[in-house]
Amino acid sequence: MNSSGGEAVAERAVVVPCDGVHLPGDLWAAPGVRGVVLFAHGSGSSRHSPRNRHVAKALQRAGLATLLIDLLTAEEVKLDDFDASYRFNVPLLGSRLEAVIDWLGREPSTSRLAVGLFGASTGAAAALVAAACQV
Protein backbone atom coordinates (compact mmCIF):
# COMPACT_ATOMS: atom_id res chain seq x y z
CA MET A 1 0.00 0.00 0.00
CA ASN A 2 1.10 3.51 -0.77
CA SER A 3 0.21 6.60 1.15
CA SER A 4 -1.00 9.86 -0.40
CA GLY A 5 -1.99 12.75 1.84
CA GLY A 6 -2.42 10.37 4.78
CA GLU A 7 -4.94 8.17 2.95
CA ALA A 8 -4.00 4.59 2.13
CA VAL A 9 -4.04 3.71 -1.55
CA ALA A 10 -3.60 0.33 -3.15
CA GLU A 11 -3.16 -0.68 -6.73
CA ARG A 12 -6.01 -2.94 -7.71
CA ALA A 13 -6.46 -5.50 -10.41
CA VAL A 14 -9.16 -4.73 -12.97
CA VAL A 15 -10.59 -6.61 -15.92
CA VAL A 16 -11.89 -4.58 -18.85
CA PRO A 17 -14.36 -6.26 -21.22
CA CYS A 18 -13.60 -5.52 -24.85
CA ASP A 19 -15.18 -7.08 -27.95
CA GLY A 20 -15.67 -10.50 -26.43
CA VAL A 21 -12.36 -10.66 -24.56
CA HIS A 22 -11.33 -9.53 -21.09
CA LEU A 23 -8.19 -7.44 -20.67
CA PRO A 24 -6.39 -7.61 -17.31
CA GLY A 25 -4.92 -4.44 -15.87
CA ASP A 26 -3.59 -2.71 -12.78
CA LEU A 27 -5.30 0.55 -11.80
CA TRP A 28 -3.83 3.00 -9.31
CA ALA A 29 -5.97 5.99 -8.38
CA ALA A 30 -5.56 8.00 -5.18
CA PRO A 31 -7.99 10.63 -3.93
CA GLY A 32 -7.28 14.00 -5.50
CA VAL A 33 -5.45 12.81 -8.63
CA ARG A 34 -5.56 15.25 -11.56
CA GLY A 35 -5.85 12.81 -14.47
CA VAL A 36 -5.24 9.23 -15.50
CA VAL A 37 -2.52 7.90 -17.78
CA LEU A 38 -3.34 4.78 -19.79
CA PHE A 39 -0.28 2.76 -20.79
CA ALA A 40 -0.26 1.30 -24.30
CA HIS A 41 2.44 -1.35 -24.19
CA GLY A 42 4.63 -1.99 -27.17
CA SER A 43 5.34 -5.26 -28.88
CA GLY A 44 6.44 -7.98 -26.53
CA SER A 45 5.68 -5.92 -23.40
CA SER A 46 2.98 -6.21 -20.75
CA ARG A 47 1.60 -4.47 -17.69
CA HIS A 48 4.34 -6.24 -15.69
CA SER A 49 7.17 -4.43 -17.52
CA PRO A 50 9.60 -3.04 -14.92
CA ARG A 51 10.26 -0.01 -17.13
CA ASN A 52 6.56 0.85 -17.46
CA ARG A 53 6.00 0.28 -13.74
CA HIS A 54 8.87 2.65 -12.99
CA VAL A 55 7.32 5.35 -15.21
CA ALA A 56 3.91 4.72 -13.64
CA LYS A 57 5.31 5.24 -10.12
CA ALA A 58 6.82 8.58 -11.20
CA LEU A 59 3.47 9.67 -12.65
CA GLN A 60 1.69 8.58 -9.47
CA ARG A 61 4.08 10.66 -7.36
CA ALA A 62 3.22 13.59 -9.65
CA GLY A 63 -0.48 13.23 -8.80
CA LEU A 64 -1.77 11.14 -11.68
CA ALA A 65 -3.71 7.89 -11.68
CA THR A 66 -2.32 5.12 -13.90
CA LEU A 67 -3.73 2.12 -15.71
CA LEU A 68 -1.33 -0.49 -16.97
CA ILE A 69 -3.32 -2.94 -19.08
CA ASP A 70 -2.53 -5.86 -21.32
CA LEU A 71 -4.02 -5.27 -24.76
CA LEU A 72 -3.69 -8.94 -25.67
CA THR A 73 -5.23 -11.92 -23.90
CA ALA A 74 -3.02 -14.75 -22.61
CA GLU A 75 -4.09 -16.90 -25.58
CA GLU A 76 -3.24 -14.12 -28.04
CA VAL A 77 0.17 -13.68 -26.44
CA LYS A 78 0.88 -17.40 -26.92
CA LEU A 79 -0.03 -17.17 -30.60
CA ASP A 80 1.89 -13.92 -30.98
CA ASP A 81 5.00 -15.47 -29.47
CA PHE A 82 4.85 -18.03 -32.28
CA ASP A 83 4.00 -15.87 -35.31
CA ALA A 84 3.84 -12.17 -34.23
CA SER A 85 0.27 -12.04 -35.54
CA TYR A 86 -1.01 -9.62 -32.90
CA ARG A 87 1.81 -7.31 -31.82
CA PHE A 88 1.83 -5.40 -35.10
CA ASN A 89 -1.96 -5.27 -35.49
CA VAL A 90 -2.21 -1.55 -34.74
CA PRO A 91 -5.92 -1.26 -35.67
CA LEU A 92 -6.78 -4.04 -33.17
CA LEU A 93 -4.61 -2.52 -30.43
CA GLY A 94 -6.03 0.96 -31.13
CA SER A 95 -9.63 -0.26 -30.94
CA ARG A 96 -8.88 -1.99 -27.65
CA LEU A 97 -7.40 1.21 -26.28
CA GLU A 98 -10.58 3.02 -27.34
CA ALA A 99 -12.63 0.47 -25.37
CA VAL A 100 -10.39 0.94 -22.32
CA ILE A 101 -10.78 4.74 -22.57
CA ASP A 102 -14.56 4.25 -22.63
CA TRP A 103 -14.28 1.95 -19.59
CA LEU A 104 -12.25 4.61 -17.72
CA GLY A 105 -15.13 7.00 -18.39
CA ARG A 106 -17.52 4.61 -16.61
CA GLU A 107 -15.18 3.55 -13.78
CA PRO A 108 -16.14 5.54 -10.63
CA SER A 109 -12.55 6.29 -9.59
CA THR A 110 -11.60 7.71 -13.00
CA SER A 111 -14.84 8.82 -14.66
CA ARG A 112 -14.21 12.53 -14.05
CA LEU A 113 -10.55 12.49 -14.99
CA ALA A 114 -8.92 13.52 -18.25
CA VAL A 115 -7.19 10.57 -19.93
CA GLY A 116 -3.65 10.70 -21.27
CA LEU A 117 -1.99 7.94 -23.27
CA PHE A 118 1.58 6.73 -22.85
CA GLY A 119 2.87 4.37 -25.50
CA ALA A 120 6.04 2.91 -26.89
CA SER A 121 6.72 1.02 -30.10
CA THR A 122 3.48 -0.37 -31.57
CA GLY A 123 1.75 0.83 -28.39
CA ALA A 124 2.55 4.40 -29.43
CA ALA A 125 1.00 3.81 -32.84
CA ALA A 126 -2.09 2.31 -31.21
CA ALA A 127 -2.27 5.28 -28.82
CA LEU A 128 -2.31 7.67 -31.80
CA VAL A 129 -5.13 5.66 -33.40
CA ALA A 130 -7.16 5.73 -30.16
CA ALA A 131 -6.48 9.43 -29.57
CA ALA A 132 -7.57 10.32 -33.10
CA CYS A 133 -10.86 8.52 -32.53
CA GLN A 134 -11.53 10.52 -29.36
CA VAL A 135 -11.67 13.89 -31.13
C-alpha positions in Angstrom: 0.0 0.0 0.0 1.1 3.5 -0.8 0.2 6.6 1.2 -1.0 9.9 -0.4 -2.0 12.7 1.8 -2.4 10.4 4.8 -4.9 8.2 2.9 -4.0 4.6 2.1 -4.0 3.7 -1.6 -3.6 0.3 -3.2 -3.2 -0.7 -6.7 -6.0 -2.9 -7.7 -6.5 -5.5 -10.4 -9.2 -4.7 -13.0 -10.6 -6.6 -15.9 -11.9 -4.6 -18.8 -14.4 -6.3 -21.2 -13.6 -5.5 -24.9 -15.2 -7.1 -27.9 -15.7 -10.5 -26.4 -12.4 -10.7 -24.6 -11.3 -9.5 -21.1 -8.2 -7.4 -20.7 -6.4 -7.6 -17.3 -4.9 -4.4 -15.9 -3.6 -2.7 -12.8 -5.3 0.6 -11.8 -3.8 3.0 -9.3 -6.0 6.0 -8.4 -5.6 8.0 -5.2 -8.0 10.6 -3.9 -7.3 14.0 -5.5 -5.4 12.8 -8.6 -5.6 15.2 -11.6 -5.8 12.8 -14.5 -5.2 9.2 -15.5 -2.5 7.9 -17.8 -3.3 4.8 -19.8 -0.3 2.8 -20.8 -0.3 1.3 -24.3 2.4 -1.4 -24.2 4.6 -2.0 -27.2 5.3 -5.3 -28.9 6.4 -8.0 -26.5 5.7 -5.9 -23.4 3.0 -6.2 -20.7 1.6 -4.5 -17.7 4.3 -6.2 -15.7 7.2 -4.4 -17.5 9.6 -3.0 -14.9 10.3 0.0 -17.1 6.6 0.8 -17.5 6.0 0.3 -13.7 8.9 2.6 -13.0 7.3 5.3 -15.2 3.9 4.7 -13.6 5.3 5.2 -10.1 6.8 8.6 -11.2 3.5 9.7 -12.6 1.7 8.6 -9.5 4.1 10.7 -7.4 3.2 13.6 -9.7 -0.5 13.2 -8.8 -1.8 11.1 -11.7 -3.7 7.9 -11.7 -2.3 5.1 -13.9 -3.7 2.1 -15.7 -1.3 -0.5 -17.0 -3.3 -2.9 -19.1 -2.5 -5.9 -21.3 -4.0 -5.3 -24.8 -3.7 -8.9 -25.7 -5.2 -11.9 -23.9 -3.0 -14.8 -22.6 -4.1 -16.9 -25.6 -3.2 -14.1 -28.0 0.2 -13.7 -26.4 0.9 -17.4 -26.9 0.0 -17.2 -30.6 1.9 -13.9 -31.0 5.0 -15.5 -29.5 4.9 -18.0 -32.3 4.0 -15.9 -35.3 3.8 -12.2 -34.2 0.3 -12.0 -35.5 -1.0 -9.6 -32.9 1.8 -7.3 -31.8 1.8 -5.4 -35.1 -2.0 -5.3 -35.5 -2.2 -1.5 -34.7 -5.9 -1.3 -35.7 -6.8 -4.0 -33.2 -4.6 -2.5 -30.4 -6.0 1.0 -31.1 -9.6 -0.3 -30.9 -8.9 -2.0 -27.7 -7.4 1.2 -26.3 -10.6 3.0 -27.3 -12.6 0.5 -25.4 -10.4 0.9 -22.3 -10.8 4.7 -22.6 -14.6 4.2 -22.6 -14.3 2.0 -19.6 -12.2 4.6 -17.7 -15.1 7.0 -18.4 -17.5 4.6 -16.6 -15.2 3.6 -13.8 -16.1 5.5 -10.6 -12.5 6.3 -9.6 -11.6 7.7 -13.0 -14.8 8.8 -14.7 -14.2 12.5 -14.0 -10.6 12.5 -15.0 -8.9 13.5 -18.3 -7.2 10.6 -19.9 -3.6 10.7 -21.3 -2.0 7.9 -23.3 1.6 6.7 -22.8 2.9 4.4 -25.5 6.0 2.9 -26.9 6.7 1.0 -30.1 3.5 -0.4 -31.6 1.8 0.8 -28.4 2.6 4.4 -29.4 1.0 3.8 -32.8 -2.1 2.3 -31.2 -2.3 5.3 -28.8 -2.3 7.7 -31.8 -5.1 5.7 -33.4 -7.2 5.7 -30.2 -6.5 9.4 -29.6 -7.6 10.3 -33.1 -10.9 8.5 -32.5 -11.5 10.5 -29.4 -11.7 13.9 -31.1 
